């Protein structure tokens, strides 16, 4: 057999496309890179390299999983966020590029102010938001809360791998219950998909990502209703509150945050132009 890395990637790209996978070429490259232990950039230089039988079989197994619409982040067990590398498991929502909007909003708010020293992340998942912020604010320490112990363990491992564990603590808990403040920055990316909308999400999300990180109840707003009333107590007077939201939720979540006593409330958009973040202070 004379298969090369390049010919296998091209054939897999066509099969993935036929299975309805978006970004099929990139995914085929990532899977081949994983099998060969090489970066995507390396693959271009090694396009004509023969693959061994073992590599061929391993690659085929990964492509089959991707054709069944398992997300690449699950297959590789990692995903990049804010140029940092995060471990991802079936207990965590994979980091999304859209959530970087929230990091940008924090950098903007604290540009002209004393940098935040105390950061709270409610529903931390992989820890990607909290750890990206600790990376950007070297004098800050952070608390990440998740209700799932397996998820909190992944976040802790990510903190350790990124060299941030001395400034991060992870707790298992139910949102802000039993937490005291004040914090200079409170962030949350709660579940916000309406329950009835979940089956219509991409199969990568609906079938493989944790329901507990997606399902925001009948109208998708259940968790904001639970979170908002505690925010006044948890935030320092000049602190910043950031919630990730779904594209149609700006008005409703703004109202909840205003009712909780925040007077300056803005809706920020992601790079795709969709409403993505509620940015509030007292
Ligand atoms: N943005 C995610 C999605 O569309 C949902 C994340 C969430 O519910 N917090 O899959």
py3Dmol code that shows the C-alpha trace and the ligand (Angstrom):
import py3Dmol

protein = """\
ATOM      1  CA  UNK A   1       0.000   0.000   0.000  1.00  0.00           C
ATOM      2  CA  UNK A   2       1.412   3.376  -0.945  1.00  0.00           C
ATOM      3  CA  UNK A   3      -0.805   5.705   1.038  1.00  0.00           C
ATOM      4  CA  UNK A   4       0.808   8.981   2.034  1.00  0.00           C
ATOM      5  CA  UNK A   5      -0.255  11.408   4.742  1.00  0.00           C
ATOM      6  CA  UNK A   6      -1.500  13.777   2.045  1.00  0.00           C
ATOM      7  CA  UNK A   7      -3.556  11.213   0.136  1.00  0.00           C
ATOM      8  CA  UNK A   8      -5.177   9.948   3.328  1.00  0.00           C
ATOM      9  CA  UNK A   9      -6.037  13.476   4.457  1.00  0.00           C
ATOM     10  CA  UNK A  10      -7.612  14.249   1.081  1.00  0.00           C
ATOM     11  CA  UNK A  11      -9.658  11.046   1.048  1.00  0.00           C
ATOM     12  CA  UNK A  12     -10.799  11.562   4.641  1.00  0.00           C
ATOM     13  CA  UNK A  13     -11.752  15.185   3.879  1.00  0.00           C
ATOM     14  CA  UNK A  14     -14.105  13.990   1.132  1.00  0.00           C
ATOM     15  CA  UNK A  15     -15.678  11.358   3.394  1.00  0.00           C
ATOM     16  CA  UNK A  16     -16.126  13.819   6.259  1.00  0.00           C
ATOM     17  CA  UNK A  17     -17.697  16.364   3.917  1.00  0.00           C
ATOM     18  CA  UNK A  18     -20.124  13.719   2.695  1.00  0.00           C
ATOM     19  CA  UNK A  19     -21.031  12.992   6.333  1.00  0.00           C
ATOM     20  CA  UNK A  20     -21.986  16.652   6.782  1.00  0.00           C
ATOM     21  CA  UNK A  21     -18.953  17.706   8.819  1.00  0.00           C
ATOM     22  CA  UNK A  22     -18.140  21.422   8.608  1.00  0.00           C
ATOM     23  CA  UNK A  23     -14.452  22.272   8.294  1.00  0.00           C
ATOM     24  CA  UNK A  24     -13.696  18.728   7.132  1.00  0.00           C
ATOM     25  CA  UNK A  25     -10.184  19.464   5.844  1.00  0.00           C
ATOM     26  CA  UNK A  26      -9.029  21.093   9.055  1.00  0.00           C
ATOM     27  CA  UNK A  27     -10.455  18.196  11.061  1.00  0.00           C
ATOM     28  CA  UNK A  28      -8.742  15.591   8.863  1.00  0.00           C
ATOM     29  CA  UNK A  29      -5.445  17.443   9.351  1.00  0.00           C
ATOM     30  CA  UNK A  30      -5.910  17.643  13.113  1.00  0.00           C
ATOM     31  CA  UNK A  31      -6.658  13.911  13.320  1.00  0.00           C
ATOM     32  CA  UNK A  32      -3.645  12.988  11.173  1.00  0.00           C
ATOM     33  CA  UNK A  33      -1.461  15.321  13.223  1.00  0.00           C
ATOM     34  CA  UNK A  34      -2.647  13.551  16.356  1.00  0.00           C
ATOM     35  CA  UNK A  35      -1.801  10.112  14.961  1.00  0.00           C
ATOM     36  CA  UNK A  36       1.653  11.176  13.771  1.00  0.00           C
ATOM     37  CA  UNK A  37       2.436  13.393  16.752  1.00  0.00           C
ATOM     38  CA  UNK A  38       2.992  16.336  14.429  1.00  0.00           C
ATOM     39  CA  UNK A  39       1.560  19.829  14.102  1.00  0.00           C
ATOM     40  CA  UNK A  40      -0.675  20.761  11.175  1.00  0.00           C
ATOM     41  CA  UNK A  41       2.147  22.840   9.748  1.00  0.00           C
ATOM     42  CA  UNK A  42       4.484  19.834   9.750  1.00  0.00           C
ATOM     43  CA  UNK A  43       1.946  17.880   7.713  1.00  0.00           C
ATOM     44  CA  UNK A  44       2.375  20.163   4.726  1.00  0.00           C
ATOM     45  CA  UNK A  45       6.085  19.349   4.585  1.00  0.00           C
ATOM     46  CA  UNK A  46       5.410  15.617   5.073  1.00  0.00           C
ATOM     47  CA  UNK A  47       2.581  15.440   2.530  1.00  0.00           C
ATOM     48  CA  UNK A  48       4.271  12.664   0.499  1.00  0.00           C
ATOM     49  CA  UNK A  49       5.481  10.654   3.458  1.00  0.00           C
ATOM     50  CA  UNK A  50       4.248   7.063   3.565  1.00  0.00           C
ATOM     51  CA  UNK A  51       2.200   6.063   6.592  1.00  0.00           C
ATOM     52  CA  UNK A  52       2.680   2.769   8.386  1.00  0.00           C
ATOM     53  CA  UNK A  53      -0.108   0.210   8.644  1.00  0.00           C
ATOM     54  CA  UNK A  54      -0.526   1.033  12.342  1.00  0.00           C
ATOM     55  CA  UNK A  55      -0.812   4.746  11.615  1.00  0.00           C
ATOM     56  CA  UNK A  56      -3.308   4.034   8.852  1.00  0.00           C
ATOM     57  CA  UNK A  57      -5.514   1.981  11.179  1.00  0.00           C
ATOM     58  CA  UNK A  58      -5.330   4.566  13.951  1.00  0.00           C
ATOM     59  CA  UNK A  59      -6.245   7.362  11.539  1.00  0.00           C
ATOM     60  CA  UNK A  60      -9.190   5.370  10.134  1.00  0.00           C
ATOM     61  CA  UNK A  61     -10.510   4.802  13.654  1.00  0.00           C
ATOM     62  CA  UNK A  62     -10.399   8.525  14.419  1.00  0.00           C
ATOM     63  CA  UNK A  63     -12.029   9.455  11.110  1.00  0.00           C
ATOM     64  CA  UNK A  64     -14.836   6.977  11.814  1.00  0.00           C
ATOM     65  CA  UNK A  65     -15.489   8.675  15.156  1.00  0.00           C
ATOM     66  CA  UNK A  66     -15.550  12.087  13.493  1.00  0.00           C
ATOM     67  CA  UNK A  67     -17.939  10.755  10.825  1.00  0.00           C
ATOM     68  CA  UNK A  68     -20.264   9.770  13.684  1.00  0.00           C
ATOM     69  CA  UNK A  69     -20.088  13.525  14.508  1.00  0.00           C
ATOM     70  CA  UNK A  70     -18.025  13.209  17.678  1.00  0.00           C
ATOM     71  CA  UNK A  71     -16.339  16.623  18.071  1.00  0.00           C
ATOM     72  CA  UNK A  72     -12.612  16.831  17.352  1.00  0.00           C
ATOM     73  CA  UNK A  73     -12.070  18.299  20.810  1.00  0.00           C
ATOM     74  CA  UNK A  74     -13.419  15.063  22.346  1.00  0.00           C
ATOM     75  CA  UNK A  75     -11.411  12.829  20.054  1.00  0.00           C
ATOM     76  CA  UNK A  76      -8.178  14.680  20.787  1.00  0.00           C
ATOM     77  CA  UNK A  77      -9.092  15.434  24.410  1.00  0.00           C
ATOM     78  CA  UNK A  78      -8.018  19.055  23.962  1.00  0.00           C
ATOM     79  CA  UNK A  79      -9.071  22.402  22.595  1.00  0.00           C
ATOM     80  CA  UNK A  80      -7.359  25.739  22.294  1.00  0.00           C
ATOM     81  CA  UNK A  81      -8.860  28.842  23.914  1.00  0.00           C
ATOM     82  CA  UNK A  82      -7.217  32.281  24.073  1.00  0.00           C
ATOM     83  CA  UNK A  83      -4.109  30.575  22.603  1.00  0.00           C
ATOM     84  CA  UNK A  84      -3.889  28.310  25.659  1.00  0.00           C
ATOM     85  CA  UNK A  85      -4.269  24.539  25.545  1.00  0.00           C
ATOM     86  CA  UNK A  86      -7.137  22.996  27.548  1.00  0.00           C
ATOM     87  CA  UNK A  87      -7.941  19.375  28.338  1.00  0.00           C
ATOM     88  CA  UNK A  88     -11.559  18.547  27.474  1.00  0.00           C
ATOM     89  CA  UNK A  89     -13.579  15.507  28.585  1.00  0.00           C
ATOM     90  CA  UNK A  90     -17.181  14.318  28.289  1.00  0.00           C
ATOM     91  CA  UNK A  91     -17.782  16.142  31.605  1.00  0.00           C
ATOM     92  CA  UNK A  92     -16.943  19.564  30.140  1.00  0.00           C
ATOM     93  CA  UNK A  93     -18.343  21.921  27.535  1.00  0.00           C
ATOM     94  CA  UNK A  94     -15.574  22.428  24.970  1.00  0.00           C
ATOM     95  CA  UNK A  95     -14.246  26.005  24.979  1.00  0.00           C
ATOM     96  CA  UNK A  96     -15.723  28.111  22.161  1.00  0.00           C
ATOM     97  CA  UNK A  97     -14.101  30.995  20.336  1.00  0.00           C
ATOM     98  CA  UNK A  98     -17.241  33.100  20.941  1.00  0.00           C
ATOM     99  CA  UNK A  99     -16.527  33.051  24.664  1.00  0.00           C
ATOM    100  CA  UNK A 100     -13.308  34.981  24.063  1.00  0.00           C
ATOM    101  CA  UNK A 101     -15.624  38.029  23.799  1.00  0.00           C
ATOM    102  CA  UNK A 102     -15.867  37.865  27.563  1.00  0.00           C
ATOM    103  CA  UNK A 103     -12.070  37.961  28.036  1.00  0.00           C
ATOM    104  CA  UNK A 104     -11.841  40.961  25.710  1.00  0.00           C
ATOM    105  CA  UNK A 105     -14.579  42.720  27.739  1.00  0.00           C
ATOM    106  CA  UNK A 106     -12.668  42.198  31.006  1.00  0.00           C
ATOM    107  CA  UNK A 107      -9.396  43.475  29.517  1.00  0.00           C
ATOM    108  CA  UNK A 108     -11.244  46.532  28.254  1.00  0.00           C
ATOM    109  CA  UNK A 109     -12.959  47.313  31.575  1.00  0.00           C
ATOM    110  CA  UNK A 110      -9.773  47.012  33.626  1.00  0.00           C
ATOM    111  CA  UNK A 111      -7.552  48.847  31.137  1.00  0.00           C
ATOM    112  CA  UNK A 112      -8.036  52.178  32.907  1.00  0.00           C
ATOM    113  CA  UNK A 113      -8.630  50.775  36.407  1.00  0.00           C
ATOM    114  CA  UNK A 114      -6.718  48.924  39.112  1.00  0.00           C
ATOM    115  CA  UNK A 115      -6.378  45.361  37.816  1.00  0.00           C
ATOM    116  CA  UNK A 116      -8.746  42.789  39.352  1.00  0.00           C
ATOM    117  CA  UNK A 117      -7.259  40.788  42.231  1.00  0.00           C
ATOM    118  CA  UNK A 118     -10.210  38.515  43.065  1.00  0.00           C
ATOM    119  CA  UNK A 119     -12.031  36.698  40.255  1.00  0.00           C
ATOM    120  CA  UNK A 120     -14.998  34.334  40.562  1.00  0.00           C
ATOM    121  CA  UNK A 121     -16.107  31.997  37.742  1.00  0.00           C
ATOM    122  CA  UNK A 122     -19.481  30.299  38.238  1.00  0.00           C
ATOM    123  CA  UNK A 123     -19.897  27.112  36.187  1.00  0.00           C
ATOM    124  CA  UNK A 124     -16.209  26.916  35.336  1.00  0.00           C
ATOM    125  CA  UNK A 125     -16.223  23.803  33.110  1.00  0.00           C
ATOM    126  CA  UNK A 126     -12.714  23.348  31.676  1.00  0.00           C
ATOM    127  CA  UNK A 127     -11.735  26.504  33.576  1.00  0.00           C
ATOM    128  CA  UNK A 128     -10.970  28.192  30.255  1.00  0.00           C
ATOM    129  CA  UNK A 129     -12.472  31.589  31.136  1.00  0.00           C
ATOM    130  CA  UNK A 130     -10.976  31.819  34.616  1.00  0.00           C
ATOM    131  CA  UNK A 131      -7.566  30.546  33.545  1.00  0.00           C
ATOM    132  CA  UNK A 132      -7.351  32.853  30.519  1.00  0.00           C
ATOM    133  CA  UNK A 133      -8.117  35.755  32.887  1.00  0.00           C
ATOM    134  CA  UNK A 134      -5.494  34.629  35.420  1.00  0.00           C
ATOM    135  CA  UNK A 135      -3.050  34.383  32.532  1.00  0.00           C
ATOM    136  CA  UNK A 136      -3.834  37.995  31.572  1.00  0.00           C
ATOM    137  CA  UNK A 137      -3.944  39.383  35.119  1.00  0.00           C
ATOM    138  CA  UNK A 138      -0.797  38.026  36.809  1.00  0.00           C
ATOM    139  CA  UNK A 139      -1.620  39.493  40.243  1.00  0.00           C
ATOM    140  CA  UNK A 140      -5.115  38.018  40.419  1.00  0.00           C
ATOM    141  CA  UNK A 141      -6.295  34.867  42.105  1.00  0.00           C
ATOM    142  CA  UNK A 142      -9.455  33.078  41.143  1.00  0.00           C
ATOM    143  CA  UNK A 143     -12.151  30.747  42.385  1.00  0.00           C
ATOM    144  CA  UNK A 144     -13.912  28.448  39.927  1.00  0.00           C
ATOM    145  CA  UNK A 145     -17.158  26.718  40.923  1.00  0.00           C
ATOM    146  CA  UNK A 146     -18.796  23.783  39.200  1.00  0.00           C
ATOM    147  CA  UNK A 147     -21.584  21.527  40.398  1.00  0.00           C
ATOM    148  CA  UNK A 148     -19.994  18.452  38.810  1.00  0.00           C
ATOM    149  CA  UNK A 149     -16.937  17.107  40.707  1.00  0.00           C
ATOM    150  CA  UNK A 150     -15.544  15.446  37.553  1.00  0.00           C
ATOM    151  CA  UNK A 151     -15.673  18.815  35.784  1.00  0.00           C
ATOM    152  CA  UNK A 152     -13.969  20.645  38.646  1.00  0.00           C
ATOM    153  CA  UNK A 153     -11.166  18.069  38.460  1.00  0.00           C
ATOM    154  CA  UNK A 154     -10.609  18.806  34.768  1.00  0.00           C
ATOM    155  CA  UNK A 155     -10.445  22.540  35.549  1.00  0.00           C
ATOM    156  CA  UNK A 156      -7.901  21.908  38.304  1.00  0.00           C
ATOM    157  CA  UNK A 157      -5.766  19.760  35.979  1.00  0.00           C
ATOM    158  CA  UNK A 158      -5.880  22.524  33.378  1.00  0.00           C
ATOM    159  CA  UNK A 159      -4.768  25.070  35.982  1.00  0.00           C
ATOM    160  CA  UNK A 160      -1.863  22.814  36.928  1.00  0.00           C
ATOM    161  CA  UNK A 161      -0.811  22.264  33.327  1.00  0.00           C
ATOM    162  CA  UNK A 162      -0.894  26.000  32.634  1.00  0.00           C
ATOM    163  CA  UNK A 163       1.156  26.758  35.747  1.00  0.00           C
ATOM    164  CA  UNK A 164      -1.737  28.678  37.343  1.00  0.00           C
ATOM    165  CA  UNK A 165      -2.668  26.373  40.213  1.00  0.00           C
ATOM    166  CA  UNK A 166      -1.005  28.577  42.845  1.00  0.00           C
ATOM    167  CA  UNK A 167      -3.536  31.290  41.991  1.00  0.00           C
ATOM    168  CA  UNK A 168      -6.633  29.175  41.357  1.00  0.00           C
ATOM    169  CA  UNK A 169      -8.975  27.190  43.609  1.00  0.00           C
ATOM    170  CA  UNK A 170     -11.837  25.027  42.402  1.00  0.00           C
ATOM    171  CA  UNK A 171     -14.940  24.256  44.441  1.00  0.00           C
ATOM    172  CA  UNK A 172     -17.844  21.937  43.871  1.00  0.00           C
ATOM    173  CA  UNK A 173     -21.054  23.816  44.565  1.00  0.00           C
ATOM    174  CA  UNK A 174     -24.413  25.063  43.396  1.00  0.00           C
ATOM    175  CA  UNK A 175     -23.737  28.422  41.733  1.00  0.00           C
ATOM    176  CA  UNK A 176     -22.909  31.063  44.349  1.00  0.00           C
ATOM    177  CA  UNK A 177     -24.603  29.336  47.288  1.00  0.00           C
ATOM    178  CA  UNK A 178     -22.445  29.704  50.414  1.00  0.00           C
ATOM    179  CA  UNK A 179     -19.880  31.890  48.690  1.00  0.00           C
ATOM    180  CA  UNK A 180     -18.874  35.215  50.174  1.00  0.00           C
ATOM    181  CA  UNK A 181     -17.433  38.212  48.400  1.00  0.00           C
ATOM    182  CA  UNK A 182     -16.504  40.628  47.355  1.00  0.00           C
ATOM    183  CA  UNK A 183     -14.863  39.872  44.025  1.00  0.00           C
ATOM    184  CA  UNK A 184     -13.526  42.429  41.555  1.00  0.00           C
ATOM    185  CA  UNK A 185     -14.705  40.373  38.594  1.00  0.00           C
ATOM    186  CA  UNK A 186     -17.483  37.760  38.475  1.00  0.00           C
ATOM    187  CA  UNK A 187     -18.000  35.770  35.291  1.00  0.00           C
ATOM    188  CA  UNK A 188     -20.344  33.010  34.239  1.00  0.00           C
ATOM    189  CA  UNK A 189     -21.166  31.059  31.114  1.00  0.00           C
ATOM    190  CA  UNK A 190     -24.219  29.205  32.439  1.00  0.00           C
ATOM    191  CA  UNK A 191     -26.346  26.757  30.443  1.00  0.00           C
ATOM    192  CA  UNK A 192     -28.619  28.935  28.307  1.00  0.00           C
ATOM    193  CA  UNK A 193     -30.225  26.816  25.592  1.00  0.00           C
ATOM    194  CA  UNK A 194     -34.003  26.364  25.943  1.00  0.00           C
ATOM    195  CA  UNK A 195     -34.635  22.658  26.669  1.00  0.00           C
ATOM    196  CA  UNK A 196     -36.823  22.201  23.585  1.00  0.00           C
ATOM    197  CA  UNK A 197     -34.082  23.610  21.311  1.00  0.00           C
ATOM    198  CA  UNK A 198     -31.402  21.133  22.346  1.00  0.00           C
ATOM    199  CA  UNK A 199     -32.288  18.297  19.918  1.00  0.00           C
ATOM    200  CA  UNK A 200     -31.946  20.774  17.017  1.00  0.00           C
ATOM    201  CA  UNK A 201     -28.347  21.735  17.894  1.00  0.00           C
ATOM    202  CA  UNK A 202     -25.482  20.325  15.795  1.00  0.00           C
ATOM    203  CA  UNK A 203     -25.064  16.603  16.568  1.00  0.00           C
ATOM    204  CA  UNK A 204     -21.553  17.399  17.865  1.00  0.00           C
ATOM    205  CA  UNK A 205     -23.174  19.447  20.636  1.00  0.00           C
ATOM    206  CA  UNK A 206     -26.517  17.700  21.209  1.00  0.00           C
ATOM    207  CA  UNK A 207     -25.118  14.164  21.283  1.00  0.00           C
ATOM    208  CA  UNK A 208     -21.664  14.636  22.783  1.00  0.00           C
ATOM    209  CA  UNK A 209     -21.575  17.660  25.067  1.00  0.00           C
ATOM    210  CA  UNK A 210     -22.851  17.575  28.654  1.00  0.00           C
ATOM    211  CA  UNK A 211     -26.547  18.440  28.839  1.00  0.00           C
ATOM    212  CA  UNK A 212     -25.968  20.042  32.233  1.00  0.00           C
ATOM    213  CA  UNK A 213     -23.770  22.688  30.588  1.00  0.00           C
ATOM    214  CA  UNK A 214     -26.341  23.481  27.876  1.00  0.00           C
ATOM    215  CA  UNK A 215     -29.868  23.131  29.253  1.00  0.00           C
ATOM    216  CA  UNK A 216     -31.128  26.440  30.610  1.00  0.00           C
ATOM    217  CA  UNK A 217     -34.676  25.220  31.311  1.00  0.00           C
ATOM    218  CA  UNK A 218     -37.935  25.982  29.509  1.00  0.00           C
ATOM    219  CA  UNK A 219     -36.890  29.414  28.177  1.00  0.00           C
ATOM    220  CA  UNK A 220     -33.115  29.065  28.598  1.00  0.00           C
ATOM    221  CA  UNK A 221     -33.056  31.753  31.306  1.00  0.00           C
ATOM    222  CA  UNK A 222     -33.493  29.595  34.417  1.00  0.00           C
ATOM    223  CA  UNK A 223     -29.877  29.834  35.551  1.00  0.00           C
ATOM    224  CA  UNK A 224     -29.658  33.613  35.095  1.00  0.00           C
ATOM    225  CA  UNK A 225     -32.697  33.898  37.385  1.00  0.00           C
ATOM    226  CA  UNK A 226     -30.856  31.875  39.996  1.00  0.00           C
ATOM    227  CA  UNK A 227     -27.554  33.710  39.543  1.00  0.00           C
ATOM    228  CA  UNK A 228     -28.605  37.348  39.263  1.00  0.00           C
ATOM    229  CA  UNK A 229     -29.927  37.959  42.804  1.00  0.00           C
ATOM    230  CA  UNK A 230     -26.559  36.972  44.368  1.00  0.00           C
ATOM    231  CA  UNK A 231     -24.455  39.220  42.149  1.00  0.00           C
ATOM    232  CA  UNK A 232     -24.868  42.447  44.121  1.00  0.00           C
ATOM    233  CA  UNK A 233     -23.578  40.740  47.258  1.00  0.00           C
ATOM    234  CA  UNK A 234     -20.636  39.101  45.459  1.00  0.00           C
ATOM    235  CA  UNK A 235     -19.349  42.090  43.456  1.00  0.00           C
ATOM    236  CA  UNK A 236     -17.134  44.841  44.836  1.00  0.00           C
ATOM    237  CA  UNK A 237     -18.562  48.333  44.274  1.00  0.00           C
ATOM    238  CA  UNK A 238     -16.312  49.053  41.311  1.00  0.00           C
ATOM    239  CA  UNK A 239     -16.250  45.451  40.102  1.00  0.00           C
ATOM    240  CA  UNK A 240     -17.387  44.012  36.783  1.00  0.00           C
ATOM    241  CA  UNK A 241     -20.002  41.341  36.115  1.00  0.00           C
ATOM    242  CA  UNK A 242     -19.855  39.376  32.848  1.00  0.00           C
ATOM    243  CA  UNK A 243     -22.418  36.798  31.741  1.00  0.00           C
ATOM    244  CA  UNK A 244     -22.221  34.932  28.473  1.00  0.00           C
ATOM    245  CA  UNK A 245     -25.683  34.827  26.844  1.00  0.00           C
ATOM    246  CA  UNK A 246     -27.419  33.351  23.813  1.00  0.00           C
ATOM    247  CA  UNK A 247     -27.903  35.645  20.805  1.00  0.00           C
ATOM    248  CA  UNK A 248     -31.569  36.428  21.587  1.00  0.00           C
ATOM    249  CA  UNK A 249     -31.263  36.845  25.363  1.00  0.00           C
ATOM    250  CA  UNK A 250     -29.742  40.333  25.681  1.00  0.00           C
ATOM    251  CA  UNK A 251     -32.878  42.156  26.707  1.00  0.00           C
ATOM    252  CA  UNK A 252     -34.150  39.566  29.216  1.00  0.00           C
ATOM    253  CA  UNK A 253     -30.823  39.015  30.955  1.00  0.00           C
ATOM    254  CA  UNK A 254     -30.173  42.784  31.082  1.00  0.00           C
ATOM    255  CA  UNK A 255     -33.481  43.168  32.921  1.00  0.00           C
ATOM    256  CA  UNK A 256     -32.555  40.493  35.454  1.00  0.00           C
ATOM    257  CA  UNK A 257     -29.208  42.176  36.108  1.00  0.00           C
ATOM    258  CA  UNK A 258     -30.826  45.614  36.448  1.00  0.00           C
ATOM    259  CA  UNK A 259     -33.355  44.207  38.914  1.00  0.00           C
ATOM    260  CA  UNK A 260     -30.387  42.876  40.919  1.00  0.00           C
ATOM    261  CA  UNK A 261     -29.192  46.470  41.369  1.00  0.00           C
ATOM    262  CA  UNK A 262     -26.719  46.965  38.517  1.00  0.00           C
ATOM    263  CA  UNK A 263     -27.125  50.402  36.967  1.00  0.00           C
ATOM    264  CA  UNK A 264     -24.714  50.170  34.038  1.00  0.00           C
ATOM    265  CA  UNK A 265     -25.636  47.239  31.845  1.00  0.00           C
ATOM    266  CA  UNK A 266     -24.463  46.742  28.247  1.00  0.00           C
ATOM    267  CA  UNK A 267     -24.893  43.965  25.689  1.00  0.00           C
ATOM    268  CA  UNK A 268     -21.686  43.128  23.776  1.00  0.00           C
ATOM    269  CA  UNK A 269     -21.417  41.286  20.463  1.00  0.00           C
ATOM    270  CA  UNK A 270     -19.097  38.465  19.424  1.00  0.00           C
ATOM    271  CA  UNK A 271     -16.961  38.466  16.273  1.00  0.00           C
ATOM    272  CA  UNK A 272     -19.922  37.076  14.325  1.00  0.00           C
ATOM    273  CA  UNK A 273     -21.972  40.166  15.256  1.00  0.00           C
ATOM    274  CA  UNK A 274     -24.329  38.289  17.601  1.00  0.00           C
ATOM    275  CA  UNK A 275     -25.187  39.420  21.125  1.00  0.00           C
ATOM    276  CA  UNK A 276     -22.932  37.335  23.379  1.00  0.00           C
ATOM    277  CA  UNK A 277     -22.070  39.036  26.675  1.00  0.00           C
ATOM    278  CA  UNK A 278     -23.825  41.071  29.371  1.00  0.00           C
ATOM    279  CA  UNK A 279     -21.320  43.543  30.816  1.00  0.00           C
ATOM    280  CA  UNK A 280     -22.518  45.168  34.051  1.00  0.00           C
ATOM    281  CA  UNK A 281     -21.312  47.217  36.988  1.00  0.00           C
ATOM    282  CA  UNK A 282     -23.040  48.901  39.927  1.00  0.00           C
TER     283      UNK A 282
END
"""
ligand_1 = """\
10
LIG
N -22.722 28.438 23.023
C -23.064 27.092 23.322
C -23.689 26.426 22.123
O -24.316 27.074 21.340
C -23.995 27.008 24.520
C -23.266 27.277 25.757
C -24.135 27.411 26.954
O -25.286 26.976 27.046
N -23.568 28.036 27.921
O -23.522 25.253 21.928
"""
view = py3Dmol.view(width=600, height=400)
view.addModel(protein, "pdb")
view.setStyle({"model": 0}, {"cartoon": {"style": "trace"}})
view.addModel(ligand_1, "xyz")
view.setStyle({"model": 1}, {"stick": {}})
view.zoomTo()
view.show()
